[in-house]
Amino acid sequence: MVPLRNKWLIVALLALFFAGFSNGETVFERSFNEMGYESLLVEGPGQKGCTQITFIFPEGQVESNGIYPIASIAVEFSPIQEGKADLNVLLNNSNIAKLAAKDFKCNESICWERVWLPKRLLKEEENSLQVCMQTGNSITRMILSDESKIGLYKTAYFGGKNDFQMVAEKTSLVIGEKTTISIILHNEGSDLAAAEIKFARPLAEDKNAFSVVEGDTYFRGIVKAGEKIEISYVVKPRIAATMTLPPAIVYYENEFFEQESIFSNQVTLNVREPERKVEAFIVKNIESALVGQPMQMMVAIKNVGRDPVYDLSVDMQGSMDLSQDETEIGTLLPKETKYLPFTAMGSIAGNYPIGCTVTYKDANIVESKCPGSFVEIMQQGISPAIYMGIILIGVALIAYIYIMHGK
């Protein structure tokens, strides 16, 4: 067992490690108490209360690039921290946040939520932040703590419209057609952050609908201020359907040393059955051969449909000895023909049928067969030319004997 003091040392070292990656910088910060405001108590089921905080930011700092105004709302929920409780935050009479108890990060006594203040709503002089709270039936007591704060910070920021998104190379596909999915994370803030990107649910749950055939689906590392990172992976749908890929989620630590998470958008793929019209036939240079003589042939596969066909398997059939060096075709475009060589050899004389089956291997199995074709295998023997030679020699011998007797 690790001694208690060593445990605290490990925790402290880890805290320093992560703090070195993303601790932000406090430019200006004031608590409600420092600005002369007391805590607000709302007590009883279904009760509501509001408070208004007036504040002024230091002149010229709000307009600076990389400076972000944030309100840190601290609330005590009781008798429990889970249940229905509503909060509304207004900046200069514009509602900027609708919060529930589940949105807060709680410790033993107090819960915090960070609300980004839109710069477009801020005034150069006096600003007003209004917080309204309403209890529920389980959370019947709420205290807006005077420890709540308003401040200006330099920090990592991933909250822009396109700062965290998934993009598909193409979304209209046929079964077996591949598409590249890119996950893009942009830190448009003014400080770096340690970030981890993964999926909201395991991709393995969707393995019957599609498969990930290559690429990266995970990232962990430092994202610098202004940096944009991109990871990509390739998916291949297995069924004809409208399918929504699971969103990505990024985890990072904010400037208050709290774990934050943001979901990406979702990508929807529209997958249909291809018009699969594949024809196959045997190409032969000769129609016959001797026993044991290899015959070089080819099988031609043509796509006569309107869509590409993917992952074709070609299998030769027959009672002869058939050998194939190539059996797979990755992609067959419309009107395209591909040729795969094979060797046929017969062990005894006779007429042999040769056929083939072309199979599309994804989801619903589809087959195309070659038209019937035959080759003749002949028994090895004396060549007809040798027979003719023997006959000629015989004729010449008879003629010689006749001449000799005539003398």
Secondary structure, DSSP 4 states (H G I P E B T S, - for coil): ---HHHHHHHHHHHHHHHHHH---EEEEEEETTTTT---EEEESTT-EEEEEEEE-PPTTTTTSTT-EEEEEEEEEEES-SSS--EEEEEETTEEEEEEEGGGSEE-SS-EEEEEEPPGGG--SS-EEEEEEEE--SS--EEEE-TT-EEEEEE-----STTSEEEEES-SEEETT--EEEEEEEE--SSS-EEEEEEESS-GGGGTTTEEEEEE---EEEEE-TT-EEEEEEEEEE-SSSEEEPPPEEEEEE-TTS-EEEEE----EEEEE-----EEEEEEES-SEEETT--EEEEEEEEE-SSS-EEEEEEEEEESSEEEES--EEEEE-TT-EEEEEEEEE-SSSEEEEEEEEEEE-SSS-EEEEPPPEEEEEE-----HHHHHHHHHHHHHHHHHHHHHHH-
